[in-house]
């Protein structure tokens, strides 16, 4: 599974960005997709996730501001980020995971930097 993110950049506080993650390869057994982020000096954390059945989950810090979605036909995952805050500054990573009998297998994109600053 190969993942390629795009859409990061510099945005002012209160602004919006939309991240995209295109997937290719052996994706038919992917069970859950998500966005993680890692700020400088901090651990990587889950931002939002969505299952094949379209159930979503959000970190408390982004609820009501971020929306995760996917376009099945385009094999693309999105993260719409509104009302951005300086504390949202981080490298954002796309994740796809398979949950097989042998265990969970995670696939990661290269990351895209989001900087929220005036």
C-alpha positions in Angstrom: 0.0 0.0 0.0 1.4 3.4 -1.0 0.0 6.6 0.4 0.7 10.1 -0.9 -0.4 13.2 1.1 -0.9 16.7 -0.2 -2.5 19.9 0.9 -0.3 21.1 3.8 1.0 24.6 4.1 1.0 27.8 6.0 -2.3 29.3 7.2 -3.3 32.0 9.6 -5.2 31.2 12.8 -8.8 30.8 12.1 -8.1 29.6 8.5 -8.8 26.4 6.8 -6.9 23.7 4.9 -7.9 20.4 3.3 -5.5 17.5 3.3 -5.7 14.7 0.8 -4.2 11.2 0.8 -4.2 9.1 -2.3 -3.9 5.3 -1.8 -2.7 2.7 -4.3 -1.6 -0.9 -4.2 -3.2 -3.7 -2.2 -5.9 -1.7 -0.5 -8.9 -4.1 -0.7 -8.2 -5.4 2.9 -7.8 -2.0 4.5 -10.1 -1.8 7.5 -9.5 1.7 8.9 -8.0 4.9 7.7 -6.9 7.9 9.6 -4.9 11.0 10.1 -2.2 11.4 12.7 0.0 14.3 13.6 3.3 14.9 15.3 4.3 18.3 16.6 7.9 19.1 17.4 9.0 17.4 20.6 5.7 15.5 21.0 4.5 12.0 20.2 2.5 11.2 17.2 -1.2 11.3 18.0 -4.4 10.3 16.3 -6.4 13.2 14.9 -9.3 11.4 13.2 -10.1 8.0 11.8 -12.8 6.4 9.6 -13.6 2.8 9.0 -14.7 1.0 5.8 -18.2 1.3 7.2 -17.7 5.1 7.5 -17.7 5.2 11.3 -15.6 8.2 12.4 -13.6 9.0 15.5 -12.0 12.3 16.4 -9.5 13.6 19.0 -11.3 15.8 21.5 -9.0 18.7 20.5 -10.3 18.7 16.9 -14.0 17.8 17.4 -16.3 20.3 15.7 -13.4 21.8 13.6 -12.0 18.9 11.6 -13.9 16.5 9.3 -12.5 13.2 7.9 -14.0 11.8 4.8 -13.2 9.5 1.9 -13.9 9.1 -1.8 -14.0 5.4 -2.4 -14.0 5.7 -6.2 -10.8 7.8 -6.1 -9.2 5.8 -3.2 -8.6 9.2 -1.5 -8.9 10.2 2.1 -9.5 13.8 3.2 -9.2 15.9 6.3 -11.0 19.2 6.2 -9.5 21.4 8.9 -11.4 24.6 9.9 -10.8 27.2 12.6 -7.2 26.2 12.8 -5.2 27.1 15.8 -1.4 27.5 16.3 -1.5 24.3 18.4 -2.6 22.4 15.3 0.9 23.0 13.8 2.4 19.6 13.1 3.4 17.2 10.4 0.2 15.3 9.4 0.5 11.7 8.4 -2.0 9.6 6.5 -2.5 6.1 7.9 -4.2 3.0 6.4 -4.4 -0.2 8.5 -5.2 -3.8 7.8 -6.5 -6.0 10.6 -5.8 -9.6 9.6 -5.8 -12.8 11.6 -2.0 -12.4 11.9 -2.3 -8.9 13.4 -2.6 -5.2 12.4 -0.5 -3.8 9.6 0.0 -0.1 9.4 0.9 1.9 6.3 2.0 5.5 6.4 2.4 8.4 4.1 5.5 10.6 4.0 3.8 13.4 6.0 2.7 16.9 5.1 3.5 20.0 7.2 0.8 22.2 8.5 1.8 25.5 10.0 -0.7 27.8 11.7 0.8 31.1 12.3 0.2 34.8 11.8 
